[in-house]
Amino acid sequence: MKAMRIPLRIVFYKSSGLWVAHCLEFDLCGHGDEKRDAIQMLSEAIRIQLDETIQSQNPRNLFSPADSEIFARFAAGKDDLDATHGELRFSVDSFQIEPAETREYTEDIELQSPLEVVRV
């Protein structure tokens, strides 16, 4: 069986003095004093989610998107060019996690209000 390739997006932000690495596609988080700690914890959470998905043979269990506020933080965030925190990339059974796109959101970045949908 060919591996399912899963590209991920991760936004880093501070909460209660800790770095949080929040995965948009799985709504999973890791946290720590440094980004490296947060990404390692997130990596472990994703591995556990993949293992449970494989064990239960329920791929619907895998994808549970984050809240729209987290997507907005990612969209407003700056590209995270600091590669010292490590890369989230691995394979588990029939799932291949590709290199994640990461951004950093800080409180000084203003979130835009949601776009209004105009019907014609």
Backbone torsions as a table, in degrees:
resi	resn	phi	psi	omega
1	MET	NA	133.0	-179.5
2	LYS	-73.0	140.6	-178.6
3	ALA	-67.1	141.0	174.4
4	MET	-82.1	119.4	-179.7
5	ARG	-88.2	126.9	-175.8
6	ILE	-123.0	107.1	173.3
7	PRO	-81.5	139.2	-177.9
8	LEU	-122.7	154.6	172.3
9	ARG	-119.8	135.9	-177.4
10	ILE	-130.9	134.4	174.4
11	VAL	-114.0	131.7	174.4
12	PHE	-96.5	137.7	173.1
13	TYR	-155.2	162.9	179.8
14	LYS	-95.4	139.5	175.1
15	SER	-145.2	124.6	-178.6
16	SER	52.1	38.3	176.7
17	GLY	81.2	-0.7	-179.9
18	LEU	-111.7	152.0	171.8
19	TRP	-77.5	137.6	175.0
20	VAL	-117.9	133.2	171.2
21	ALA	-109.7	112.7	-173.4
22	HIS	-115.0	120.0	-179.9
23	CYS	-87.6	123.1	-176.3
24	LEU	-69.0	-40.9	-174.5
25	GLU	-71.6	-32.3	-176.3
26	PHE	-108.6	-8.1	-174.7
27	ASP	52.1	44.3	176.2
28	LEU	-114.1	150.1	-177.8
29	CYS	-131.3	155.4	166.9
30	GLY	-131.6	155.1	179.6
31	HIS	-142.2	162.5	178.6
32	GLY	175.3	174.7	-180.0
33	ASP	-66.3	-28.7	179.3
34	GLU	-128.3	160.9	178.8
35	LYS	-57.7	-37.8	179.9
36	ARG	-57.5	-43.2	178.7
37	ASP	-64.3	-42.5	-178.6
38	ALA	-64.9	-42.6	-178.6
39	ILE	-69.8	-33.9	177.4
40	GLN	-66.8	-42.0	178.9
41	MET	-66.5	-40.0	177.2
42	LEU	-63.1	-41.8	178.7
43	SER	-57.7	-43.4	178.9
44	GLU	-65.6	-40.1	178.2
45	ALA	-62.8	-39.8	178.9
46	ILE	-67.1	-41.3	177.1
47	ARG	-59.6	-43.6	179.0
48	ILE	-62.4	-43.6	178.9
49	GLN	-61.9	-42.6	177.9
50	LEU	-64.4	-45.1	179.2
51	ASP	-58.9	-43.9	179.1
52	GLU	-65.5	-37.9	178.2
53	THR	-64.1	-42.4	178.9
54	ILE	-66.7	-46.6	-177.9
55	GLN	-62.6	-41.5	-178.5
56	SER	-85.1	-7.3	-177.5
57	GLN	52.5	43.5	-177.4
58	ASN	-129.3	86.1	-178.8
59	PRO	-63.9	-19.4	176.7
60	ARG	-65.4	-23.7	178.8
61	ASN	-68.0	-21.0	-170.5
62	LEU	-75.4	-51.4	-172.0
63	PHE	-95.7	114.3	177.0
64	SER	-140.7	92.0	-172.2
65	PRO	-60.2	151.3	177.8
66	ALA	-68.4	165.9	176.5
67	ASP	-62.0	154.5	-177.9
68	SER	-59.1	-29.2	178.0
69	GLU	-62.1	-36.0	179.7
70	ILE	-71.4	-39.3	174.8
71	PHE	-61.6	-39.7	178.7
72	ALA	-65.2	-39.6	176.7
73	ARG	-62.1	-42.2	178.5
74	PHE	-62.8	-46.5	-177.8
75	ALA	-63.3	-35.7	-178.7
76	ALA	-85.3	-16.6	-174.4
77	GLY	-69.9	163.5	176.7
78	LYS	-89.3	145.1	175.7
79	ASP	-54.8	134.0	-178.7
80	ASP	-91.1	97.9	-176.6
81	LEU	-91.2	-1.5	-179.2
82	ASP	-84.7	101.1	-176.5
83	ALA	-86.3	4.8	-177.1
84	THR	-71.8	-13.9	179.7
85	HIS	-80.6	-7.4	179.0
86	GLY	94.9	167.8	-176.4
87	GLU	-112.8	140.2	176.5
88	LEU	-93.3	102.5	-179.2
89	ARG	-159.3	122.7	179.0
90	PHE	-167.6	171.7	176.9
91	SER	-124.4	141.0	174.1
92	VAL	-135.1	114.5	179.0
93	ASP	50.2	-114.6	-176.1
94	SER	-98.4	18.6	178.7
95	PHE	-120.0	131.9	177.3
96	GLN	-119.2	113.1	176.9
97	ILE	-84.8	117.8	-178.2
98	GLU	-83.7	165.3	178.6
99	PRO	-53.2	131.4	-175.7
100	ALA	-83.5	145.8	170.9
101	GLU	-85.1	125.5	-176.6
102	THR	-120.6	144.5	175.5
103	ARG	-137.5	157.9	178.8
104	GLU	-117.0	126.9	177.9
105	TYR	-108.2	131.4	174.5
106	THR	-122.3	156.5	-176.4
107	GLU	-61.5	-21.0	-179.7
108	ASP	-78.3	-5.8	175.4
109	ILE	-88.5	124.3	-178.0
110	GLU	-84.6	127.1	175.9
111	LEU	-76.8	137.1	177.3
112	GLN	-77.9	146.9	176.1
113	SER	-68.6	150.6	-179.5
114	PRO	-56.9	145.5	178.2
115	LEU	-70.3	140.8	176.0
116	GLU	-85.0	137.2	178.5
117	VAL	-87.9	125.3	-179.9
118	VAL	-106.7	123.0	178.5
119	ARG	-95.6	137.2	-179.6
120	VAL	-102.0	NA	NA
